[in-house]
Amino acid sequence: MDDREKLLLAGAAESRELFTVEKRGSSYSLMNGEPEEERESLSGFAASLRILKNGKMGFSWTNDRNSLLKLAADSVRMMFDAASWGWQIALSDEEPASAVDIRDDKGMTFTSVGVWDSLRSMETEARKRDSRITKCLSASFSGASSKLSIANSSGKTLTAEKTGFSEGLVLVAESGGEVQLGGSYNSGCFREDLDRERIIEEAVDDAVSQFGAVSLDSARMTLLLPSHTACTFLSVIEGWFCADDFLEGRAPKSWKEGFKAGSSLLNVTDDGTIPRLTGSMPFDSEGVAAKRHEIISGGVFREFLTDFRTASLMGRKSTGNAVRSVSSLPQPGFFNLFIENGKDEVRDLLGGGKVLQIDEVIGTHLVDPQTARFSFGARGRLYGGGRLLKNVRGITISGGLLDLLQNIKAVGNDLKFYSSNGSPSLLVGDVQVSGE
């Protein structure tokens, strides 16, 4: 009997769960054509143990393979009341998890020489795109494989293996005495899916689009939120989709199931079953099979996402959305969270009247969840009739997030993922823009 099996030997009226993660991988960073860093920073082992007994729960974790057996004593010593909080240790007895294509063994055969050559070629190509690109602050790559296992004292065990790759580019652009930075990144489970052309195009555009930027007079305007900016807004409100935010009063009071949360054009989905995407997994971190959940459909908020604990408190079954790190307890979260594609071409979204494209927002952490009011610093580009009029900076966009969702006028057909969040471009009307 090995140490893991010994840890799962439970006494009477006791249940145990062992959660382990093993990783191996490397990261690389290039600066101005020269290797800046190469390290095996993505490798390691970690494990945690939960023990539930007589209405109490103990929890402990370690990153030392040789200290696994100490987890039991540590967990017992750290026992706390669990019954009133709804904590459970169980594996779903519903349908078994389906396989998801998330492992790229071929991609993990990369060599240092090959990676450095690839990063240099990406930097060279970026410089060719625009003469104002003068330096590469960073061209980076990371590749890692991981193995996640969940086992409990009832004898059930689940294991999933996946790989993850990412590339990024940060550029320096100079023109007329101005110096600007711009960047982009892309990630996926398969190395061949990394869209280098997109990374270069977005990084160059991000850098050179800031030259000669000016402020604007205050006015209510129509905004275009490109995919990456829309993802930023999605990350601001995503907590409202989770049952713990609802139960603990961190969501707006009006945010309830069946609530008309936004425009009828707004559809938000979480799905862990999509092959090759960064957030995909066959099961959540409590062992429940991953599923597709339509969180907002036609603008209506359909359901809160739950783990075992929050589902118990709400008198329902888990939606299979438990997430956690090894050193933390489960809580509701997401696999791949995204706004569904619409039908409009981006050029059409910019075609009517004046439209302010927002390329970056600052201060998203300052949103009050109770009032859902926001005030973000921003920069972008002003268009008129589809033609670029001026680059813009030094502005503030403000209002209510619920109003913003209601005022979505059109949804693009250009869905892009940034890590495990995705969105197409969104056209939003009647937003307050304030200049300096």
N, C-alpha and C positions, 0 to 999 in steps of 0.2 A: 504494500500500500504506500503510495507516494504522499508527499506533504499536502497536496491539494485534496486528496481523498480523505486524509485525516481531518482536515479543517471542516469538512462537510458532515462529519459524524455528529449528529444532533441528539440531544437528550430528549426526555419526555416533554411534550408541549413546547417544543422548540423548533425553529426553522432557521436555516442558514443559507447564505448566498455569497458566492465568491465571484468577484468581477476582476478580470485580468486584461491587461493590454500590453502587447509586445510590439516594439517598433524597431526598424532599422532603415537608415537612409542618410543622405548627404545633402549639403547645400553648398552653392558656389556663388561668388560675387566678383564681377569684373568692373574695373574702373578705368576709363580711358584706355582700353585695349590691354590692360595689364591685370593679371589675377590679383584680386584684393584679399580674397578669403576662400578657403576650402576646408570644410569641417564635417565630421560625422556627428552633427548636432541633433539629428533626428532619431537617434537610436536610444533604446532603453527598455526597461521593464517596470511595471507597476501593478499592484494588486490591492484590492480592498475586500473586507469581509463585513457583512452585516449579520447580526444575530438578533432574532426576535423571540422573546420569551416572556410569558406572563404579563403582556401589555407593555413591555419595555423593549427598547432596541439599543443595541450597541453597534458601534461603527469604528473601524480603524483601517489604516492603509499603510503600505510600505513600497519603496522602490528597490528593495533588496531581496533578491531571490532566496537568499539564505535565511531570511527572517520570516518566512511565511507562517511558521507554526506559532510565532509570537502574536499573530493577529488575533487569535482566539482569546488569549488572556487580556490583550489590550481592549478588545471589543467588550468583554464582560465588565472590565473596569470602568468603561465609559457609558454604561447603560443609562438611558433616560426614558421618560414617559413617551410612549409611542401611540397608544390607543386613541387618545383624543385628537391626535394629528392625522390619523388615518393611514399610518405607515403599514405597508404590507410587504411580504417577501413571497413572491409567487411567480410562476411562469404561466403564460396564457394557455388555457385548455381549448382555445379556439383553433381555427385552421393553422396548419404549420406554415412557417415562413417559406416563401418562395425564393429560389436562387435569383440573384441580381448580378449582372455582369459588371464587376467593379475591380477586377484584378488584372493587371497588365504585367505578366512576368517578362515578356520581351522588352518592355520599356525599362525594366529595372536592370537591364544588362548594360546601361550606359557606362562610359569610361570618362575619366577626368579629361583626357586629351580631347575626346569628342565633345564634351560639354564646353570646354574653353573655346574650341573652334566655333561651335554653334553660337555662343554668346558674342564672340568677336564679329561674326557675320551679321548678327542682329544689330550691333552697334554701327557697323559700316553702312548697312542699308538705311538706318535711320538718318545718318549724316547726309546720304545721297538725296533724301526726300526734300530737304530744305537747307539752303546754304546758311541759314541763321542758327542751325543746330551746331554748336561749337564743341560741346563736351558731352560725354556720357558719364553721368554721376554714378550710375549703377546699372549693370545688366546682370540679372540674377536667375538662378535655376535651383530648384530643389526637387528631389525625388525620394519617396519613402514607401515602404510597405508596412502594414500593420496587421496584427491578429488580435481580435477581440473575442473573449470567451466569457460566458455566463453559465454558472453551474449552481444548483441548489441541492439542499439535503433530501429532496424528494427523488433525486436520481436523474433529473433532467439536465442536459447540457446542450448549449448552443455555441457555435463558433462561426465567425466570419472573418475572411481575409480580404483586404483591399489594398490598392496602391493609390498614391496621390502625387501629382506633379504640378509644378507651377513655374511660370517664367514671368519676369517683370523687367521694366525698363524705365529709368529716370533720366531725363535729358536736360541739358542746359542750353538755352537759346539766347542769343545776343543780337540786338539791333538798336542803332542810334543811341548807344549808351545805356540802354535798358538790358537787364539780365532777368530771365524768367526760367522757372522750372516747370516741367511737365512730365507726366508718367502714366503708365497703365500696366495691367497685369492680367494673366489668364491662368486658370487652373482646371484640372480634370483628373479623372481616374486613369486615363490612358494618355501616355506621352504623345502619341501621334495626334491626339485631339487638341493639343495646345495650338491656338491660332496666332502664330507669330505675326502674320500680316496685320491682324487686328491690333495686336500689342503695339507694333511700330506706328501704325496709322494713328491710333489714339494718343500715343505718347507725343508724337510730333505735333499733332493738332492741339493738344492740351498746352504745349509749351508756346507755340507761336501765336496762338489765339489771344494771348494776354497783352501783346504789344499795343501801345497807344490807347490803352483802356481809359475810359472816363466814367464819371458818375452820371446819374440821370435825375431829372426833376421827379419829385414825388407824384405818384399817380397809381390808379388801379389798372393793372395790366393783365394780359393773357400770357401765361408762361408755358414754355416747352421744357419739360423735364426729360433729358435724354436718359437712356437706360441706366447709366451708372448713377445719375442723380436721383432717379426714381427709386433705385435700390436703396439709396441713403434714406429717403423718406419711408420706404417700407420697413427698414430696420428700426426707425423711430417708433412706429406703431405696432410692430410685430408682437410685443408683449401683451397687447390687448387681446390677442387671439388665444392666449393661454389661460387655463382655468385658475392658476395660482394668482395671476394679476387680478382676476375677477374676485376671487375669494378674499384676497387681502386688500382690496380697495385701491389698487394701483391703476385701474382702468376708469375711463369716464363713466359717470353714473348711468348714462343712457345706453351704454354699450352692453346689450344683452342679446341672447339668441333670438332671431327674428327681427332684430332692429335694422332699419334702413340705413346702412352705414355709409353708403356712397352712391355715386352715379350708377345707373343701370348698366353702364359700360364696364364697370369694375368687377373683375372676377379674380379671386385670389385662391391659390391652391398650394397645398403641401403634399409632396409625393416622394416617398423613399424608394419607389420601385422603378424609377427611370434609369435604364442602363447607362453606365459610364459617367454619371454626374457625381460631383464631389460629395454631396450630402447623402447619396443613396446607401442603403444598408438593407439586408433582408429582415432585420428586426430592430426594435428599439433597445434601450439600455436596461430594460427589465425583461426582455425576451419576447415581447409581443410582436407579431408579424407586422411589418411595415405595410401601409396602405396609402391610397390616394384619398385626400380629404379636400372637399370643396369648402373652403372656409368662408369666402364671400362669393355669392353667386347672384348675378344681376343686381349687384349693389346691396344685397341682403346678407347680413352676418348669420351664418348657418349654425355653427357649433364651436364650443370651446374645445381646445385640444387638451388632453389629460394624460397623466400617468396613473399608476395604481392609487397613489395617495389621494390626489385631487378627485379622481373618479369616485373613490369611496366616499369622500365628503359630499359629493354631489349626487350620490345614490345611482351611479351608472357604471358602465364598463369603461375601462381604459381605451382611449383611441389609439394607443400604441405610439405615443409621442414622448416617452421618457428619454431624457438626455442627461448625461453626467460626465464628469471627468473621474478618474480613479479616486481623487481626493475629496470628492463631493458626493452628496446624496442625490438621488434622482429628482428631476423636476420636469414639467412639461416644456417641450421645445420643438424643434423642426428638423426635417430631413432636407429637402429642397423646397424652399418657400419662394413662390414667384407669382407675379401678376400675369395672367394669361394674355397671349397675343391678341391684338385687335386686327382691324382690316386696313388701316390707313398707312400709306407710304409717308415716311418722315418728311419728304419734300412737300407733300400736300399739307402737312401740319404747319409748315412754315409759310404757306402760300397766301394766307389771307390776312390783310391788315398788318399791324405791328405786333410782333411776337418776341418776347424776351426769352432767349434760351438760357437756362441756368446750368452752368458747367460745374459749379462747386458751391456748397453751403457749409457754413461754419457755425458751431455752437449748438449742434443738434442734441447734446446732452442736457441742455437747459430747459427742455420742454416740461411743463407742469402736467402730469398725467390726469389730474383732477379736472382742470379747465381745458386741457388739450390746446392751449394757446402756444404759439411759437413766434419767435423773432430770430431769424438767422441772418448772419452776414453772408453775402453772396457775390459771385462774379459770373460773367457770361457774355452773351452776344445779343445785340438787338438787330432783328430782321424786319424788313418792310416789304411786303409783297414777294417774299421768298428771297430777297436780296439782302446781303449783309450791309448794315448801316454803320455800326460801330461796335468795338469791343467795350465791355462794361465792367467796372469794378467799384468798390466803395459804396455798395448799396445794401439795403436790408429788406428782406421779404418777411412779411408778418401776417398773422391772422389766426384762424382756428383750423386745426388739422381736420376736424369733421367737416367744416365748410370746404376745405380743399378737396376732400374725397367726393363731396357732393358736386363740386364744380368741374369734375373731369369731363371735358367736352369731346375728346377723341382719344383713341388708343392706337398706337402704331403697331406695325406687323414685324418689328425688329427685335423680338425678345432676345436678350443676352443675359448670361449668368456671370456674376462676379462672386466667386467662391460658391456658396450654396444659396445665395439670393439671386433672383432674376426678375427682370421687368422689360417690357418694351417702352418706347418713348410715350410720354403722357402729355396731352395738351390740357392745361388747367386755366379756366377763366376767372376773372375778377379777384386777383390777388393784389394786396397792397405792396407797392414797391416804394421805398423811401431812399432818397439820395443823401449825400453828405450835407 
